[in-house]
Amino acid sequence: MEQIRVLHSRVMRISTTIYRVGRYESSYLKGLKCAVSLLGIAKDFMAEPIRAFDSPERAMVRQHMVDQGLLSEMK
């Protein structure tokens, strides 16, 4: 149960930070795609009419990931 609490807490931090960057309802998807891109897993290409994050939002996602230990500052 303790491990479940730890993992749940991490998921909630992601959902209240990375998934909330931006101001549109698509922010969760854009945040997810951006995070996966920053990890080098996939590109953050989005189908029209949705566009990938611009540099300021991308930097915010990167910082949230660094803060949560999901990405090193060097990447």
PDB file of N, CA, C and O in Angstrom:
ATOM      1  N   MET A   1       0.829  -1.200   0.000  1.00  0.00           N
ATOM      2  CA  MET A   1       0.000   0.000   0.000  1.00  0.00           C
ATOM      3  C   MET A   1       0.869   1.257   0.000  1.00  0.00           C
ATOM      4  O   MET A   1       0.519   2.257  -0.627  1.00  0.00           O
ATOM      5  N   GLU A   2       1.990   1.204   0.698  1.00  0.00           N
ATOM      6  CA  GLU A   2       2.855   2.382   0.738  1.00  0.00           C
ATOM      7  C   GLU A   2       3.382   2.717  -0.659  1.00  0.00           C
ATOM      8  O   GLU A   2       3.420   3.886  -1.042  1.00  0.00           O
ATOM      9  N   GLN A   3       3.782   1.710  -1.411  1.00  0.00           N
ATOM     10  CA  GLN A   3       4.271   1.946  -2.775  1.00  0.00           C
ATOM     11  C   GLN A   3       3.159   2.526  -3.651  1.00  0.00           C
ATOM     12  O   GLN A   3       3.417   3.390  -4.488  1.00  0.00           O
ATOM     13  N   ILE A   4       1.954   2.066  -3.466  1.00  0.00           N
ATOM     14  CA  ILE A   4       0.815   2.600  -4.216  1.00  0.00           C
ATOM     15  C   ILE A   4       0.632   4.082  -3.890  1.00  0.00           C
ATOM     16  O   ILE A   4       0.382   4.886  -4.789  1.00  0.00           O
ATOM     17  N   ARG A   5       0.752   4.443  -2.631  1.00  0.00           N
ATOM     18  CA  ARG A   5       0.628   5.851  -2.228  1.00  0.00           C
ATOM     19  C   ARG A   5       1.719   6.708  -2.872  1.00  0.00           C
ATOM     20  O   ARG A   5       1.451   7.815  -3.339  1.00  0.00           O
ATOM     21  N   VAL A   6       2.941   6.194  -2.895  1.00  0.00           N
ATOM     22  CA  VAL A   6       4.062   6.923  -3.497  1.00  0.00           C
ATOM     23  C   VAL A   6       3.814   7.133  -4.991  1.00  0.00           C
ATOM     24  O   VAL A   6       3.957   8.246  -5.497  1.00  0.00           O
ATOM     25  N   LEU A   7       3.448   6.077  -5.684  1.00  0.00           N
ATOM     26  CA  LEU A   7       3.192   6.179  -7.122  1.00  0.00           C
ATOM     27  C   LEU A   7       1.995   7.080  -7.429  1.00  0.00           C
ATOM     28  O   LEU A   7       2.027   7.861  -8.379  1.00  0.00           O
ATOM     29  N   HIS A   8       0.952   6.966  -6.628  1.00  0.00           N
ATOM     30  CA  HIS A   8      -0.221   7.818  -6.814  1.00  0.00           C
ATOM     31  C   HIS A   8       0.161   9.284  -6.649  1.00  0.00           C
ATOM     32  O   HIS A   8      -0.292  10.138  -7.411  1.00  0.00           O
ATOM     33  N   SER A   9       0.976   9.566  -5.677  1.00  0.00           N
ATOM     34  CA  SER A   9       1.431  10.935  -5.447  1.00  0.00           C
ATOM     35  C   SER A   9       2.212  11.462  -6.653  1.00  0.00           C
ATOM     36  O   SER A   9       2.037  12.616  -7.046  1.00  0.00           O
ATOM     37  N   ARG A  10       3.066  10.633  -7.238  1.00  0.00           N
ATOM     38  CA  ARG A  10       3.825  11.043  -8.437  1.00  0.00           C
ATOM     39  C   ARG A  10       2.886  11.323  -9.599  1.00  0.00           C
ATOM     40  O   ARG A  10       3.038  12.327 -10.296  1.00  0.00           O
ATOM     41  N   VAL A  11       1.925  10.447  -9.809  1.00  0.00           N
ATOM     42  CA  VAL A  11       0.961  10.633 -10.901  1.00  0.00           C
ATOM     43  C   VAL A  11       0.189  11.936 -10.704  1.00  0.00           C
ATOM     44  O   VAL A  11      -0.035  12.676 -11.662  1.00  0.00           O
ATOM     45  N   MET A  12      -0.212  12.214  -9.481  1.00  0.00           N
ATOM     46  CA  MET A  12      -0.968  13.438  -9.214  1.00  0.00           C
ATOM     47  C   MET A  12      -0.106  14.686  -9.440  1.00  0.00           C
ATOM     48  O   MET A  12      -0.602  15.695  -9.940  1.00  0.00           O
ATOM     49  N   ARG A  13       1.178  14.624  -9.076  1.00  0.00           N
ATOM     50  CA  ARG A  13       2.071  15.761  -9.338  1.00  0.00           C
ATOM     51  C   ARG A  13       2.206  15.999 -10.835  1.00  0.00           C
ATOM     52  O   ARG A  13       2.218  17.147 -11.280  1.00  0.00           O
ATOM     53  N   ILE A  14       2.307  14.933 -11.611  1.00  0.00           N
ATOM     54  CA  ILE A  14       2.391  15.067 -13.067  1.00  0.00           C
ATOM     55  C   ILE A  14       1.110  15.689 -13.603  1.00  0.00           C
ATOM     56  O   ILE A  14       1.156  16.594 -14.436  1.00  0.00           O
ATOM     57  N   SER A  15      -0.023  15.209 -13.129  1.00  0.00           N
ATOM     58  CA  SER A  15      -1.294  15.706 -13.659  1.00  0.00           C
ATOM     59  C   SER A  15      -1.568  17.156 -13.275  1.00  0.00           C
ATOM     60  O   SER A  15      -2.313  17.847 -13.971  1.00  0.00           O
ATOM     61  N   THR A  16      -0.983  17.621 -12.192  1.00  0.00           N
ATOM     62  CA  THR A  16      -1.217  19.018 -11.795  1.00  0.00           C
ATOM     63  C   THR A  16      -0.108  19.957 -12.262  1.00  0.00           C
ATOM     64  O   THR A  16      -0.185  21.165 -12.041  1.00  0.00           O
ATOM     65  N   THR A  17       0.918  19.411 -12.905  1.00  0.00           N
ATOM     66  CA  THR A  17       1.989  20.277 -13.419  1.00  0.00           C
ATOM     67  C   THR A  17       2.130  20.115 -14.931  1.00  0.00           C
ATOM     68  O   THR A  17       1.724  20.992 -15.693  1.00  0.00           O
ATOM     69  N   ILE A  18       2.691  19.019 -15.353  1.00  0.00           N
ATOM     70  CA  ILE A  18       2.980  18.804 -16.773  1.00  0.00           C
ATOM     71  C   ILE A  18       1.708  18.847 -17.614  1.00  0.00           C
ATOM     72  O   ILE A  18       1.705  19.429 -18.699  1.00  0.00           O
ATOM     73  N   TYR A  19       0.644  18.247 -17.132  1.00  0.00           N
ATOM     74  CA  TYR A  19      -0.600  18.195 -17.907  1.00  0.00           C
ATOM     75  C   TYR A  19      -1.388  19.502 -17.868  1.00  0.00           C
ATOM     76  O   TYR A  19      -2.403  19.627 -18.553  1.00  0.00           O
ATOM     77  N   ARG A  20      -0.943  20.462 -17.089  1.00  0.00           N
ATOM     78  CA  ARG A  20      -1.673  21.724 -16.971  1.00  0.00           C
ATOM     79  C   ARG A  20      -0.939  22.904 -17.601  1.00  0.00           C
ATOM     80  O   ARG A  20      -1.387  24.044 -17.480  1.00  0.00           O
ATOM     81  N   VAL A  21       0.178  22.646 -18.269  1.00  0.00           N
ATOM     82  CA  VAL A  21       0.883  23.719 -18.968  1.00  0.00           C
ATOM     83  C   VAL A  21       0.029  24.113 -20.165  1.00  0.00           C
ATOM     84  O   VAL A  21      -0.457  23.246 -20.892  1.00  0.00           O
ATOM     85  N   GLY A  22      -0.155  25.386 -20.373  1.00  0.00           N
ATOM     86  CA  GLY A  22      -0.983  25.862 -21.482  1.00  0.00           C
ATOM     87  C   GLY A  22      -2.356  26.256 -21.004  1.00  0.00           C
ATOM     88  O   GLY A  22      -2.684  26.149 -19.823  1.00  0.00           O
ATOM     89  N   ARG A  23      -3.150  26.713 -21.949  1.00  0.00           N
ATOM     90  CA  ARG A  23      -4.456  27.234 -21.553  1.00  0.00           C
ATOM     91  C   ARG A  23      -5.635  26.606 -22.292  1.00  0.00           C
ATOM     92  O   ARG A  23      -6.756  27.108 -22.213  1.00  0.00           O
ATOM     93  N   TYR A  24      -5.391  25.536 -22.994  1.00  0.00           N
ATOM     94  CA  TYR A  24      -6.463  24.901 -23.755  1.00  0.00           C
ATOM     95  C   TYR A  24      -6.789  23.527 -23.181  1.00  0.00           C
ATOM     96  O   TYR A  24      -6.013  22.972 -22.403  1.00  0.00           O
ATOM     97  N   GLU A  25      -7.934  22.984 -23.567  1.00  0.00           N
ATOM     98  CA  GLU A  25      -8.323  21.653 -23.094  1.00  0.00           C
ATOM     99  C   GLU A  25      -7.363  20.577 -23.575  1.00  0.00           C
ATOM    100  O   GLU A  25      -7.302  19.493 -22.994  1.00  0.00           O
ATOM    101  N   SER A  26      -6.618  20.867 -24.626  1.00  0.00           N
ATOM    102  CA  SER A  26      -5.645  19.908 -25.159  1.00  0.00           C
ATOM    103  C   SER A  26      -4.329  19.919 -24.378  1.00  0.00           C
ATOM    104  O   SER A  26      -3.394  19.205 -24.741  1.00  0.00           O
ATOM    105  N   SER A  27      -4.244  20.716 -23.318  1.00  0.00           N
ATOM    106  CA  SER A  27      -2.981  20.855 -22.575  1.00  0.00           C
ATOM    107  C   SER A  27      -2.461  19.532 -22.031  1.00  0.00           C
ATOM    108  O   SER A  27      -1.252  19.302 -22.026  1.00  0.00           O
ATOM    109  N   TYR A  28      -3.359  18.654 -21.572  1.00  0.00           N
ATOM    110  CA  TYR A  28      -2.886  17.374 -21.037  1.00  0.00           C
ATOM    111  C   TYR A  28      -2.186  16.568 -22.127  1.00  0.00           C
ATOM    112  O   TYR A  28      -1.141  15.966 -21.879  1.00  0.00           O
ATOM    113  N   LEU A  29      -2.760  16.551 -23.340  1.00  0.00           N
ATOM    114  CA  LEU A  29      -2.182  15.799 -24.442  1.00  0.00           C
ATOM    115  C   LEU A  29      -0.881  16.443 -24.914  1.00  0.00           C
ATOM    116  O   LEU A  29       0.100  15.750 -25.185  1.00  0.00           O
ATOM    117  N   LYS A  30      -0.878  17.765 -25.009  1.00  0.00           N
ATOM    118  CA  LYS A  30       0.332  18.477 -25.426  1.00  0.00           C
ATOM    119  C   LYS A  30       1.440  18.286 -24.398  1.00  0.00           C
ATOM    120  O   LYS A  30       2.603  18.121 -24.767  1.00  0.00           O
ATOM    121  N   GLY A  31       1.092  18.306 -23.114  1.00  0.00           N
ATOM    122  CA  GLY A  31       2.071  18.083 -22.059  1.00  0.00           C
ATOM    123  C   GLY A  31       2.640  16.678 -22.110  1.00  0.00           C
ATOM    124  O   GLY A  31       3.847  16.486 -21.957  1.00  0.00           O
ATOM    125  N   LEU A  32       1.779  15.698 -22.324  1.00  0.00           N
ATOM    126  CA  LEU A  32       2.211  14.313 -22.421  1.00  0.00           C
ATOM    127  C   LEU A  32       3.135  14.117 -23.613  1.00  0.00           C
ATOM    128  O   LEU A  32       4.204  13.521 -23.480  1.00  0.00           O
ATOM    129  N   LYS A  33       2.728  14.614 -24.778  1.00  0.00           N
ATOM    130  CA  LYS A  33       3.544  14.473 -25.985  1.00  0.00           C
ATOM    131  C   LYS A  33       4.880  15.188 -25.826  1.00  0.00           C
ATOM    132  O   LYS A  33       5.911  14.673 -26.261  1.00  0.00           O
ATOM    133  N   CYS A  34       4.877  16.354 -25.218  1.00  0.00           N
ATOM    134  CA  CYS A  34       6.106  17.102 -24.990  1.00  0.00           C
ATOM    135  C   CYS A  34       7.033  16.338 -24.050  1.00  0.00           C
ATOM    136  O   CYS A  34       8.230  16.233 -24.315  1.00  0.00           O
ATOM    137  N   ALA A  35       6.496  15.807 -22.963  1.00  0.00           N
ATOM    138  CA  ALA A  35       7.299  15.052 -21.998  1.00  0.00           C
ATOM    139  C   ALA A  35       7.923  13.823 -22.648  1.00  0.00           C
ATOM    140  O   ALA A  35       9.100  13.536 -22.431  1.00  0.00           O
ATOM    141  N   VAL A  36       7.154  13.106 -23.432  1.00  0.00           N
ATOM    142  CA  VAL A  36       7.665  11.913 -24.116  1.00  0.00           C
ATOM    143  C   VAL A  36       8.761  12.313 -25.100  1.00  0.00           C
ATOM    144  O   VAL A  36       9.751  11.598 -25.257  1.00  0.00           O
ATOM    145  N   SER A  37       8.586  13.440 -25.753  1.00  0.00           N
ATOM    146  CA  SER A  37       9.598  13.953 -26.674  1.00  0.00           C
ATOM    147  C   SER A  37      10.885  14.308 -25.937  1.00  0.00           C
ATOM    148  O   SER A  37      11.981  13.984 -26.397  1.00  0.00           O
ATOM    149  N   LEU A  38      10.749  14.973 -24.795  1.00  0.00           N
ATOM    150  CA  LEU A  38      11.928  15.348 -24.008  1.00  0.00           C
ATOM    151  C   LEU A  38      12.687  14.125 -23.507  1.00  0.00           C
ATOM    152  O   LEU A  38      13.900  14.186 -23.309  1.00  0.00           O
ATOM    153  N   LEU A  39      11.985  13.020 -23.301  1.00  0.00           N
ATOM    154  CA  LEU A  39      12.619  11.770 -22.888  1.00  0.00           C
ATOM    155  C   LEU A  39      13.243  11.024 -24.071  1.00  0.00           C
ATOM    156  O   LEU A  39      13.946  10.031 -23.881  1.00  0.00           O
ATOM    157  N   GLY A  40      12.984  11.504 -25.289  1.00  0.00           N
ATOM    158  CA  GLY A  40      13.545  10.878 -26.478  1.00  0.00           C
ATOM    159  C   GLY A  40      12.800   9.634 -26.928  1.00  0.00           C
ATOM    160  O   GLY A  40      13.339   8.823 -27.681  1.00  0.00           O
ATOM    161  N   ILE A  41      11.570   9.480 -26.474  1.00  0.00           N
ATOM    162  CA  ILE A  41      10.786   8.291 -26.805  1.00  0.00           C
ATOM    163  C   ILE A  41      10.044   8.455 -28.129  1.00  0.00           C
ATOM    164  O   ILE A  41       9.965   7.514 -28.918  1.00  0.00           O
ATOM    165  N   ALA A  42       9.506   9.634 -28.371  1.00  0.00           N
ATOM    166  CA  ALA A  42       8.737   9.903 -29.587  1.00  0.00           C
ATOM    167  C   ALA A  42       8.759  11.398 -29.872  1.00  0.00           C
ATOM    168  O   ALA A  42       9.157  12.191 -29.019  1.00  0.00           O
ATOM    169  N   LYS A  43       8.341  11.772 -31.046  1.00  0.00           N
ATOM    170  CA  LYS A  43       8.245  13.188 -31.424  1.00  0.00           C
ATOM    171  C   LYS A  43       6.973  13.779 -30.821  1.00  0.00           C
ATOM    172  O   LYS A  43       6.045  13.053 -30.465  1.00  0.00           O
ATOM    173  N   ASP A  44       6.945  15.112 -30.710  1.00  0.00           N
ATOM    174  CA  ASP A  44       5.743  15.750 -30.161  1.00  0.00           C
ATOM    175  C   ASP A  44       4.874  16.346 -31.260  1.00  0.00           C
ATOM    176  O   ASP A  44       4.160  17.323 -31.034  1.00  0.00           O
ATOM    177  N   PHE A  45       4.935  15.757 -32.452  1.00  0.00           N
ATOM    178  CA  PHE A  45       4.101  16.186 -33.570  1.00  0.00           C
ATOM    179  C   PHE A  45       2.633  15.979 -33.218  1.00  0.00           C
ATOM    180  O   PHE A  45       2.247  14.933 -32.696  1.00  0.00           O
ATOM    181  N   MET A  46       1.830  16.981 -33.509  1.00  0.00           N
ATOM    182  CA  MET A  46       0.400  16.916 -33.221  1.00  0.00           C
ATOM    183  C   MET A  46      -0.382  17.051 -34.533  1.00  0.00           C
ATOM    184  O   MET A  46       0.019  17.801 -35.423  1.00  0.00           O
ATOM    185  N   ALA A  47      -1.480  16.335 -34.646  1.00  0.00           N
ATOM    186  CA  ALA A  47      -2.352  16.442 -35.815  1.00  0.00           C
ATOM    187  C   ALA A  47      -3.123  17.759 -35.742  1.00  0.00           C
ATOM    188  O   ALA A  47      -3.488  18.211 -34.656  1.00  0.00           O
ATOM    189  N   GLU A  48      -3.364  18.355 -36.871  1.00  0.00           N
ATOM    190  CA  GLU A  48      -4.151  19.589 -36.938  1.00  0.00           C
ATOM    191  C   GLU A  48      -5.531  19.338 -36.348  1.00  0.00           C
ATOM    192  O   GLU A  48      -6.061  18.239 -36.514  1.00  0.00           O
ATOM    193  N   PRO A  49      -6.115  20.270 -35.692  1.00  0.00           N
ATOM    194  CA  PRO A  49      -5.706  21.663 -35.535  1.00  0.00           C
ATOM    195  C   PRO A  49      -4.834  21.919 -34.307  1.00  0.00           C
ATOM    196  O   PRO A  49      -4.531  23.073 -34.005  1.00  0.00           O
ATOM    197  N   ILE A  50      -4.427  20.875 -33.597  1.00  0.00           N
ATOM    198  CA  ILE A  50      -3.619  21.046 -32.393  1.00  0.00           C
ATOM    199  C   ILE A  50      -2.155  21.209 -32.794  1.00  0.00           C
ATOM    200  O   ILE A  50      -1.659  20.519 -33.684  1.00  0.00           O
ATOM    201  N   ARG A  51      -1.486  22.123 -32.126  1.00  0.00           N
ATOM    202  CA  ARG A  51      -0.066  22.353 -32.390  1.00  0.00           C
ATOM    203  C   ARG A  51       0.741  22.000 -31.149  1.00  0.00           C
ATOM    204  O   ARG A  51       0.263  22.129 -30.022  1.00  0.00           O
ATOM    205  N   ALA A  52       1.972  21.555 -31.373  1.00  0.00           N
ATOM    206  CA  ALA A  52       2.875  21.244 -30.256  1.00  0.00           C
ATOM    207  C   ALA A  52       3.193  22.533 -29.505  1.00  0.00           C
ATOM    208  O   ALA A  52       3.003  23.630 -30.030  1.00  0.00           O
ATOM    209  N   PHE A  53       3.675  22.392 -28.282  1.00  0.00           N
ATOM    210  CA  PHE A  53       4.048  23.548 -27.480  1.00  0.00           C
ATOM    211  C   PHE A  53       5.167  24.339 -28.135  1.00  0.00           C
ATOM    212  O   PHE A  53       6.049  23.773 -28.780  1.00  0.00           O
ATOM    213  N   ASP A  54       5.122  25.637 -27.967  1.00  0.00           N
ATOM    214  CA  ASP A  54       6.213  26.514 -28.371  1.00  0.00           C
ATOM    215  C   ASP A  54       7.284  26.466 -27.287  1.00  0.00           C
ATOM    216  O   ASP A  54       7.101  25.817 -26.257  1.00  0.00           O
ATOM    217  N   SER A  55       8.387  27.145 -27.517  1.00  0.00           N
ATOM    218  CA  SER A  55       9.537  27.111 -26.602  1.00  0.00           C
ATOM    219  C   SER A  55       9.206  27.437 -25.143  1.00  0.00           C
ATOM    220  O   SER A  55       9.669  26.716 -24.259  1.00  0.00           O
ATOM    221  N   PRO A  56       8.423  28.492 -24.840  1.00  0.00           N
ATOM    222  CA  PRO A  56       8.156  28.791 -23.423  1.00  0.00           C
ATOM    223  C   PRO A  56       7.426  27.661 -22.694  1.00  0.00           C
ATOM    224  O   PRO A  56       7.776  27.323 -21.563  1.00  0.00           O
ATOM    225  N   GLU A  57       6.418  27.081 -23.335  1.00  0.00           N
ATOM    226  CA  GLU A  57       5.677  25.989 -22.711  1.00  0.00           C
ATOM    227  C   GLU A  57       6.547  24.747 -22.608  1.00  0.00           C
ATOM    228  O   GLU A  57       6.507  24.032 -21.607  1.00  0.00           O
ATOM    229  N   ARG A  58       7.330  24.497 -23.644  1.00  0.00           N
ATOM    230  CA  ARG A  58       8.239  23.344 -23.637  1.00  0.00           C
ATOM    231  C   ARG A  58       9.240  23.471 -22.477  1.00  0.00           C
ATOM    232  O   ARG A  58       9.548  22.485 -21.808  1.00  0.00           O
ATOM    233  N   ALA A  59       9.734  24.671 -22.250  1.00  0.00           N
ATOM    234  CA  ALA A  59      10.658  24.910 -21.136  1.00  0.00           C
ATOM    235  C   ALA A  59       9.978  24.669 -19.795  1.00  0.00           C
ATOM    236  O   ALA A  59      10.606  24.165 -18.863  1.00  0.00           O
ATOM    237  N   MET A  60       8.706  25.023 -19.691  1.00  0.00           N
ATOM    238  CA  MET A  60       7.962  24.786 -18.449  1.00  0.00           C
ATOM    239  C   MET A  60       7.809  23.286 -18.191  1.00  0.00           C
ATOM    240  O   MET A  60       8.000  22.826 -17.065  1.00  0.00           O
ATOM    241  N   VAL A  61       7.467  22.529 -19.227  1.00  0.00           N
ATOM    242  CA  VAL A  61       7.331  21.079 -19.080  1.00  0.00           C
ATOM    243  C   VAL A  61       8.673  20.488 -18.671  1.00  0.00           C
ATOM    244  O   VAL A  61       8.738  19.649 -17.773  1.00  0.00           O
ATOM    245  N   ARG A  62       9.743  20.924 -19.328  1.00  0.00           N
ATOM    246  CA  ARG A  62      11.084  20.440 -18.997  1.00  0.00           C
ATOM    247  C   ARG A  62      11.399  20.699 -17.519  1.00  0.00           C
ATOM    248  O   ARG A  62      11.893  19.812 -16.823  1.00  0.00           O
ATOM    249  N   GLN A  63      11.113  21.907 -17.047  1.00  0.00           N
ATOM    250  CA  GLN A  63      11.418  22.250 -15.664  1.00  0.00           C
ATOM    251  C   GLN A  63      10.594  21.416 -14.688  1.00  0.00           C
ATOM    252  O   GLN A  63      11.111  20.973 -13.662  1.00  0.00           O
ATOM    253  N   HIS A  64       9.327  21.200 -14.997  1.00  0.00           N
ATOM    254  CA  HIS A  64       8.490  20.340 -14.143  1.00  0.00           C
ATOM    255  C   HIS A  64       9.078  18.929 -14.076  1.00  0.00           C
ATOM    256  O   HIS A  64       9.107  18.314 -13.011  1.00  0.00           O
ATOM    257  N   MET A  65       9.544  18.423 -15.212  1.00  0.00           N
ATOM    258  CA  MET A  65      10.123  17.086 -15.241  1.00  0.00           C
ATOM    259  C   MET A  65      11.410  17.029 -14.427  1.00  0.00           C
ATOM    260  O   MET A  65      11.644  16.063 -13.701  1.00  0.00           O
ATOM    261  N   VAL A  66      12.236  18.048 -14.544  1.00  0.00           N
ATOM    262  CA  VAL A  66      13.472  18.117 -13.753  1.00  0.00           C
ATOM    263  C   VAL A  66      13.127  18.173 -12.271  1.00  0.00           C
ATOM    264  O   VAL A  66      13.714  17.449 -11.466  1.00  0.00           O
ATOM    265  N   ASP A  67      12.180  19.028 -11.911  1.00  0.00           N
ATOM    266  CA  ASP A  67      11.775  19.176 -10.510  1.00  0.00           C
ATOM    267  C   ASP A  67      11.278  17.867  -9.908  1.00  0.00           C
ATOM    268  O   ASP A  67      11.453  17.621  -8.715  1.00  0.00           O
ATOM    269  N   GLN A  68      10.655  17.027 -10.738  1.00  0.00           N
ATOM    270  CA  GLN A  68      10.090  15.772 -10.247  1.00  0.00           C
ATOM    271  C   GLN A  68      11.040  14.588 -10.424  1.00  0.00           C
ATOM    272  O   GLN A  68      10.681  13.445 -10.138  1.00  0.00           O
ATOM    273  N   GLY A  69      12.252  14.872 -10.896  1.00  0.00           N
ATOM    274  CA  GLY A  69      13.233  13.811 -11.055  1.00  0.00           C
ATOM    275  C   GLY A  69      12.978  12.910 -12.241  1.00  0.00           C
ATOM    276  O   GLY A  69      13.493  11.794 -12.294  1.00  0.00           O
ATOM    277  N   LEU A  70      12.195  13.373 -13.185  1.00  0.00           N
ATOM    278  CA  LEU A  70      11.879  12.583 -14.372  1.00  0.00           C
ATOM    279  C   LEU A  70      12.858  12.837 -15.507  1.00  0.00           C
ATOM    280  O   LEU A  70      12.896  12.079 -16.476  1.00  0.00           O
ATOM    281  N   LEU A  71      13.648  13.893 -15.394  1.00  0.00           N
ATOM    282  CA  LEU A  71      14.574  14.292 -16.442  1.00  0.00           C
ATOM    283  C   LEU A  71      15.749  14.996 -15.788  1.00  0.00           C
ATOM    284  O   LEU A  71      15.563  15.800 -14.876  1.00  0.00           O
ATOM    285  N   SER A  72      16.950  14.702 -16.243  1.00  0.00           N
ATOM    286  CA  SER A  72      18.112  15.383 -15.680  1.00  0.00           C
ATOM    287  C   SER A  72      18.229  16.777 -16.298  1.00  0.00           C
ATOM    288  O   SER A  72      17.751  17.015 -17.407  1.00  0.00           O
ATOM    289  N   GLU A  73      18.852  17.670 -15.588  1.00  0.00           N
ATOM    290  CA  GLU A  73      19.004  19.042 -16.092  1.00  0.00           C
ATOM    291  C   GLU A  73      19.907  19.082 -17.315  1.00  0.00           C
ATOM    292  O   GLU A  73      19.845  20.034 -18.094  1.00  0.00           O
ATOM    293  N   MET A  74      20.736  18.080 -17.497  1.00  0.00           N
ATOM    294  CA  MET A  74      21.682  18.051 -18.603  1.00  0.00           C
ATOM    295  C   MET A  74      21.012  17.727 -19.935  1.00  0.00           C
ATOM    296  O   MET A  74      21.538  18.105 -20.982  1.00  0.00           O
ATOM    297  N   LYS A  75      19.870  17.041 -19.931  1.00  0.00           N
ATOM    298  CA  LYS A  75      19.219  16.610 -21.185  1.00  0.00           C
ATOM    299  C   LYS A  75      18.692  17.773 -21.957  1.00  0.00           C
ATOM    300  O   LYS A  75      18.118  17.591 -23.031  1.00  0.00           O
TER     301      LYS A  75
END
